[in-house]
């Protein structure tokens, strides 16, 4: 029985029939960690929406050589294309948000500095963290079968995102709201900005500013969720509701409580 097909993101051109040498990190993973050799198959993607099978021709620790096959369509990306703006959390918890949001299908992630953020990142640390979060997103895309990788943007303040709401639908998850997610206006495709606060949530002033800019506040249920749990609940709910709407299926309150 054939084993699992290992997938790798490589930001290089993938030309059918070409022979390519993989970058050192992927080569080390293939040759030394997975111990794959000549004749074994892997799958590559570079973010263009397709994936390309490759046959190993030479397996060396620092340079694995592949012969590329024909590109094929990847799994379709979930719609709408969610831009998740999430309040900064402690490092391991935000790592988890990036991983799970990528697995669920977000298109973009912006770490959000808010009034109640308990984490502050000076410019030098912010760049290091951003690079780490982008690596986590790449690994999650490889694992989950995606053929695109969400961009992890530089940390931003809420006021810097307010202008987006003039032309992009936006939902702000707020524990004081009673209107459920299932009643929120969801675009069938295209961009959707989803805002989730940090551990202490958004302040009333932040909520008012977002609403004035065009955001809709939504409830994720009667219980108080941890910030990272709220992100997963919101994304799962949005993709489920949007998928049901595209299929013309009725969404019953009992089946889609949010």
Secondary structure, DSSP 8 states (H G I E B T S, - for coil): -----EEEE--S---TT-EEE--HHHHHIIIIIS---TT-EEEEE-SSSEEEEEEEEEE-SS-EEEEEEEEEE-----SSEEEEEEE---HHHHHHHHHHHHHHT-SEEEEEE-TT-S----HHHHHHHHHHHHHHHHHHHHHHT-SS--EEEEEEEHHHHGGGGGTS-EEEE-TT--SBGGGS---SSSEEEEEE--TT---HHHHHHHHHHT-EEEB--SS---HHHHHHHHHHHHHHHHHHHHTT----TTTS--
